[in-house]
Amino acid sequence: QQQQQQQRMEDEEGPRAAANEQGQTAADYGALVAVDANASLYEACETMRRRNRRFLPVVAPEECGVLAVVTHVDVLDFFVAHFREERRLFDQPIVDLGIGTFDDVVTVAHDTRLRDVLDLLARRDLSSVPVLDDHGRVTGLYSRADITFLATATDADSVVANLATTVGELLRQRRNDEPLHTCSPHASLEFVFQLFAEVKFRRLLFLDDDNRPVGVVSARDLLAYFIDA
């Protein structure tokens, strides 16, 4: 019993000791990718980017207890409030700064089956995707956090049946639409920052004059710009 207790203590100490020996404050706590509460904001951002995480637990180094969870939106909110960039960059169109995606915007047609949409989101590591009508215009945004197809199911068979529902029909069934934030592809970086400060968007769609998507910028894209600036 004493040997088992000692082994448990060593297992718990392992991640912290490894981080301390290397002078690191961002480490793997077992299967949990987390950041030490003493880590810098830069270290936290780099850990999220390197490990492809949308959120990151903040852990007390002495106890390995989770103090908080930070997301891209949380960090970006702090940066937008405190960061001061050169004015010439603020005035430039965001597309000229190379932020976001403007050549391969992932979308789905309104008649795409839900199972195919979920598969696409998983394969492309996306949290949401714009839904288009027959003319290629945006009608809504589907998020993989939307569990309407589960909430309306009564048994396993109905879950399977709901997965065959089109994403367009699913959007019409929802009580509350996923927030869809859009702007012109000519919008400046300053405008995008101001919009983020107001609505805290996770994804911002850039539409042409016919309401067709030509680009997308996520909170993660903006955060990467801050880190690399």
Stockholm file with secondary structure:
# STOCKHOLM 1.0

chainA/1-229         QQQQQQQRMEDEEGPRAAANEQGQTAADYGALVAVDANASLYEACETMRRRNRRFLPVVAPEECGVLAVVTHVDVLDFFVAHFREERRLFDQPIVDLGIGTFDDVVTVAHDTRLRDVLDLLARRDLSSVPVLDDHGRVTGLYSRADITFLATATDADSVVANLATTVGELLRQRRNDEPLHTCSPHASLEFVFQLFAEVKFRRLLFLDDDNRPVGVVSARDLLAYFIDA
#=GR chainA/1-229 SS CHHHHHHHHHHHHHHHHHHHHTTCSEEEETTEEEEETTSCHHHHHHHHHHTTCSEEEEECTTTCCEEEEEEHHHHHHHHHHHCCCCHHHHTSBGGGGTCSBSSCCCCEETTSBHHHHHHHHHHHTCSEEEEECTTSCEEEEEETTCCHHHHTCSSHHHHHHHHTSBHHHHHHHCSSCCCCEEECTTCBHHHHHHHHHHHCCSEEEEECTTSCEEEEEEHHHHHHHHHHC
#=GC SS_cons         CHHHHHHHHHHHHHHHHHHHHTTCSEEEETTEEEEETTSCHHHHHHHHHHTTCSEEEEECTTTCCEEEEEEHHHHHHHHHHHCCCCHHHHTSBGGGGTCSBSSCCCCEETTSBHHHHHHHHHHHTCSEEEEECTTSCEEEEEETTCCHHHHTCSSHHHHHHHHTSBHHHHHHHCSSCCCCEEECTTCBHHHHHHHHHHHCCSEEEEECTTSCEEEEEEHHHHHHHHHHC
//
